[in-house]
Structures are given as structure tokens and as C-alpha cells.
């Protein structure tokens, strides 16, 4: 089991790599959709965005992020906040994902 808030936040981030955007086929981490992960007293707080406002996968992604974060041992609850500030852009993606999507 992980210990300490930083380690739990890292574990949550690793769990979120399993959440795949259904349209782009890349993880929310690799796409740069996760802006912040903090953990306090076993509660994971995740701030995220989508590639566009009105994205048809918004509810799915938010629920999947919450479920993945909640699945981490030591996390008792996960709260996901959706934001559009700053606006997402392809420049937020990890280099490997940008390359796989031929955006590099």
C-alpha cells in the first residue's frame, strides 16, 4: 500500500493512465487533460478538462477518472472537477501521444 499524500497522488496519476479518451484513443494523462491531482485524508481531488467544450465524452471521462482514482488503495473517495481554464490545446499533450496522433 502506498503511504503519504505525494505517493498517493502519484498512484492516482498512474491509475488515470488507464482512462482512454474514446475519440482519440490516448489516455487522459498523455492527452494532458488532467490539470491537477491532490490527495488529502484519503480523498483524491482531480481537476481535469476535455479537448473541447461540449465534448460528447465528457460524462464518460469524468466518471472514468473518478472510478480510476477511487480504485487506488488508500483512496476513500474521489472528487473530479471539470474546468475549461486554461483551454486545452494539443501542446498540452505528451510528446509520444502527439507523435502517435501525427501532431508532432
Secondary structure, 3 states (H helix, E strand, C coil): CCCCHHHHHHHHHHHHCCCECCCCCCECCCCCCEEEEEEECCEEEEEECCCCCCCCCHHHHHHHHHHHHHCCCCCCEEEEEECCCCCCCHHHCCHHHHHHCCCC
